[in-house]
Amino acid sequence: MFFIMPPKFDFNKIKFATERPTFEKAVDLYESGKIKNFKEGISAYSAIVEGGKNYNVSIEARRFGLGYCDCYMGQNDYLCKHIVALSIYAVLGGKPIMPEDKKLNSEPQCCGKLGELSKMELAEVKKSISNAIKYIKSYNGPSRTWFTYQASLSEGCNRLSAIVSGLPVSAQITELIIKMLLRLDKKLCKGVDDSDGTVGGFMQECVEILKEFSQLDKKCINTFELLCKQSTCFGWEDPLVRMYDENKAE
């Protein structure tokens, strides 16, 4: 008899740590019943995943992304849709994926609804933001781990995008997003290697959302005062400061 370890990752980990096209293809494989002969081993799982042909796939329970697939991408050390599909099966065990769970916000969006959060809701959102920001950290490792590091930045931004996209429009939320952006800016100034612009791009998208906020609720513009006299890495706050100055001059 051997010990079966449950996955140390959950569905959100799979969703936010996987590129959108790969995630969507993996979901399709899972929902189409392409995972066959699923077996639990010692801290690992294996199965046949049907595709253009039958692929032998195995994954480790201790961390998402550790595994083997004999498809072309798997043999070249890419996270393939077959490994992701098997990971979903290991977590859900064949249960259906809820429609809202399949939605992957790889970039933040404005929900368009006015409103504020209760103290308890606001505290939960702040906690979620802090947990997501942990994936955005300084880099001082060897070059061989750079791609893994970049994947961590993407995961952090994906998680933050999902949070921001679910927030209502108000001065309260504007302040929350601005303080989040200032935290990210501080990280960029202190060693985050954002060579491919993942974090900076996310921040610029949030600025565009705050512009939308100001059109839906003009009280949000007053909150932009938090950015006045701030010295940032690449001037992302400039459009919001201009809006504040113009509104004040009226």
N, C-alpha and C positions, 0 to 999 in steps of 0.2 A: 504494500500500500504506500502511495506517495502523496505528498502534500500538494494540493492544487492552489496556486496563488491567484486570487482575483486580480484583474488588471489594476495597476496603480495609476491609471489614467481614466478619464471619463469622456463622455461624448463631446463636451465643450472643448476639451483639450484637442481631440481629433479635429474638430471643426476649425478652431482658430489657428492651429499649427499646420494646416494644409492649404495649399494654393487652391483658389476657387475652382478651376477646371478639374483638378484631380479630385477634390472633395465631391463635386457634383457627379462625376463619373463613378466614384466609389459608392455613393448613395444609390445610384441607379443599379449597380451590381447587387448591392444588398437587397434592395426592394424587389429586384427581379428574381430573387432566389438563386443567385449564381454561386453562393457559398455552399459547397458540398463536402461531406465527410469531415465535418468539424470535429476536432479532437483536442482534449485538454491534456497537456503533459505536465512535466515538472517545471512550474513557473513559465510555461510557454503554451502556445496554441498553434495548431496547424489545420490546413484544409486544402481542398482543391477549389480553385476559383475559375469558373467557366468564363471564357472570353472568345477571342479568335481561335484559341485552343484551350486545353485544360492546363492551368498553371499550378505548380506546387508552391504553396505559400506557408511560411511560419513566422510567428512574431513572438517577442518576449513580453512578459507581463509587467516587468519592472519599469519600462519606459516606452512611451509611444514613439514609433519610428524605427525601433530596433527590430530587424527581421530579415527574412530572405524571400525572394521570389525569383523564379527562373524565367521571367519575362525579360525582354531586352533592357527596360529601364531598371528593373530590380538588379540585374547582373552588373549594371553600371553605377550602382550605389545611389540611385535616385529613389525618392519616396513615390512608389507607383500606386495606382488606383487599387491594385489587388491587395497590397499590404494594408491600405486604408480601409478597404471593404471588410477584410478579415478583422481588423481592429474594431470596427463598428459592431460586427457580429459578437466579438468577445465581450463587448460592453453591454449590448442590448439583448443578446441571446435570441435573436429572431423577432423580437417585439417591434411593432411599427414605430417609425420615427414621426414625431409630431410635426405638422407643417411649419410651425414657428421655429422649431429646432433646425430645420433644414435651411432656413434663411441665413445666408452669410453676408454680413455687411463688411465688405473689404474696404469701404470708404464711408465716412459718417454722412448722415442725411438729417435734414430738418424734418421733424414729424409734422410740423405745421399746426399743432394744437397748443393753445394757450393754457397755462396752468402752473401751479407750484407743487412742490413735494412737502409732505408732512415732515416733522423733525425726524421721525423714525425712518421714513423713506430716504430722506437726505443723508442720514448717517449710513444707511446701507449702500447707497450709491457711492459715497465717499470711500467706503471700505472697498468696494469693487474697483474703483479707480486706482486706489493704492495697490491692490493686488495685481492689476493689469500692468501698472507702471514698473513693477518688479522685473518684468521681462525686458525692460529697456534699461540696460546697464552698461557700464564702461567696459571697454575691451582692452585686454592686455595679454591675450593668449597668443599661441603660435599661429602662423598663417594657415595651417591645415584645419584649424577649427573656425576659420572666419565665416564660412558658409553656414555653419551651425549657429554661430552668433547672429548673423543676419536674419536667420529664420526666427530667432528669439525676438528680434526687433519687430518683425512682421507680425508675430503672434501677439505681442503686446499692443500693437496698433490695431490689429483686428478686434481684440477684446475691447479696446477703448472705443472703436467705431461702433460696436454693438451697443455699448453703454450710452454714448452720445445720441445715437439714432433713436433711442427709446425715451429721451427726455422731453418734457414739455417746454414751451417757450415762455420765458419770464425773466425779469431782472435777477431773480434768485438763481436760476439756472445759468444765466449769462456769467454771473460771478463765479459759479462753480467751474464752468468751462475755462474762463480766463485763468483761474488759479491752477487748473490742471495744465494749461499751456505754459504757464510760468515755471511749473515744476519740470516739465519736459525741456524747456529752454535751459534751465540750470543743468540738467543732465547732459545736454548737447555741449555745454560750455566746459563740462568736467570729464570728458573722456569717452562719450558715446561715439562710436565710429559709424556715422550715418553717411558713408560714402555713396550709397545708392539712393539716398534721399527718402528713405522710407518714413522716418520720423518727421523730417521737415515737410514732406508732402502731406502727411496726416495733419500737421499743425496748420498748414495753409488751407486745407479743406475745412478745418474747424473755424478759421477766420471767415471763410465764405458763409458758413452756417450762422455765425454771429451777425453777419450782415443781413441775412434773412430774418434773424430774430428782430433786428432793429426795425425792419419794415413791418413786421407783424405786431410789435409792441415797442413804441418809441421810448418807453421807460428803460429799455435795455441799453440805450445809447449812454445814459448817465453812468452806467456801470463801467463803461470803457475808460473812465477816469483812472481806474486801477492801473492802466497801462501807461499813463502819462509819466514822463521822466524815468521810464524803465529803459535800461540798456540791455538789448537782447543780442542773440548770436547773428541773426540775419535780417532783422527789421521786419519780421512778420506782423508786428503790431501796428505798423505805420498807417494802414488804411483805417483801422478802428480809431486811432488817435485823431486822425483828420476828421472823421465823422463826429467825434466828440467835440472837437474845436469848432466845427461848422455849426453844430447844434447849439453850442453855448453862445456863439456870436449872433444867432438869430434873435 
